[in-house]
Amino acid sequence: MPSIRLGQLPTPIDDASRLRDAIGMGSRLLIKRDDALPFGFGGNKVRKLTLVAADALASGATALITCGGVQSNHCRATASAAARLGLACHVVANGAAPERLTGNALLLQLLGARMTYVASREERNPGMQRVAEEVRASGGVPYVIPLGASNPLGALGFARGIGEVVRQTLVPDVIVHASSSGGTQAGLIAGCALYEVNARVVGISADDSVESIREEVLGICEGIEAMLDLAPGALGAAERFEADASFVGDGYGIPTDGSREAQALAATHDAFFVDHWYTAKALAAVIAYARRGEFRDGQTVMFWHTGGQVGLFA
Ligand SMILES: Cc1ncc(COP(=O)(O)O)c(C=O)c1O
């Protein structure tokens, strides 16, 4: 699959031994530092965009169009890719135009993204179609990237991430990560199947129910099977799928006691930063599982840091 280079891979893997000791964890705790991916403030969307943006270029696109919340990490990563490739970027954001630009909203402006605001999540897809028509009408070639770049092509970027970890020779027994639109989780599951890595992949929901994440992840894995000419079910996604929505608390982006503790422990023990939308809740799950004795001593647990640190400045 053609891909483009956006920042330096592989991302580092840190041994969070002080955090592990602080939570009384008998297993090894590794942090896969996609937050430190050196492109446009990094994060999980960059891996997906290495393939999706390559496809956009191949199709002759002049403008990338995508959607998300006003503080979307994915939109910031897409606008970064567009800037690097010399393409226009249009973002359809649900919510009101912020009075003061902070965090990702500020970066979107600096990156030159053209913003369209819609009132609800449901209006994002029709909004992107309208913007695509406008681009066409003015002689451009639009390329619409779905929410989170979570389609089979984008998810393959994460399957490659498993290959990267194998080459780094630090193969985990359990991977825990923040999950939302399903592309990261589908890619990790596919990667484990394709590289024959026998690891549990546990997605910690940022907002959605386990059932809706499952539907997204299995659908994307089916698409990957079709793309790679594999038999339906060859990736074993239905059997491998594991998610937990019990760390969401009162809602998307609303801190919980667990996410506050995770954020403080990560910073004070191993100097990395997690946000209350995604990664602090996923790290809170790692901490809770360790305390409940759900990891076996001697296992290697990998917290896949999917980024989102810009959210600390929102
Ligand atoms: C920081 C961060 N972590 C995790 C996720 C979830 O990834 P996915 O949408 O691929 O499930 C997102 C999605 O926006 C994110 O921004």
The ligand as an SDF file (V2000), in Angstrom:
LIG
                    3D

 16 16  0  0  0  0  0  0  0  0999 V2000
   -5.7570   11.1650   21.5860 C   0  0  0  0  0  0  0  0  0  0  0  0
   -6.6790   10.1660   20.9950 C   0  0  0  0  0  0  0  0  0  0  0  0
   -6.6290    8.9120   21.4490 N   0  0  0  0  0  0  0  0  0  0  0  0
   -7.4620    7.9630   20.9690 C   0  0  0  0  0  0  0  0  0  0  0  0
   -8.4040    8.2580   20.0150 C   0  0  0  0  0  0  0  0  0  0  0  0
   -9.3100    7.1770   19.5240 C   0  0  0  0  0  0  0  0  0  0  0  0
   -8.8610    6.6630   18.3150 O   0  0  0  0  0  0  0  0  0  0  0  0
   -9.8870    6.0030   17.3010 P   0  0  0  0  0  0  0  0  0  0  0  0
  -10.7980    7.1000   16.8620 O   0  0  0  0  0  0  0  0  0  0  0  0
   -9.0360    5.4530   16.2220 O   0  0  0  0  0  0  0  0  0  0  0  0
  -10.6420    4.9630   18.0510 O   0  0  0  0  0  0  0  0  0  0  0  0
   -8.4920    9.5630   19.5080 C   0  0  0  0  0  0  0  0  0  0  0  0
   -9.5320    9.8910   18.4990 C   0  0  0  0  0  0  0  0  0  0  0  0
   -9.8680   10.9780   18.2290 O   0  0  0  0  0  0  0  0  0  0  0  0
   -7.6090   10.5350   20.0110 C   0  0  0  0  0  0  0  0  0  0  0  0
   -7.6410   11.8070   19.5620 O   0  0  0  0  0  0  0  0  0  0  0  0
  1  2  1  0
  2  3  1  0
  2 15  2  0
  3  4  2  0
  4  5  1  0
  5  6  1  0
  5 12  2  0
  6  7  1  0
  7  8  1  0
  8  9  2  0
  8 10  1  0
  8 11  1  0
 12 13  1  0
 12 15  1  0
 13 14  2  0
 15 16  1  0
M  END
$$$$
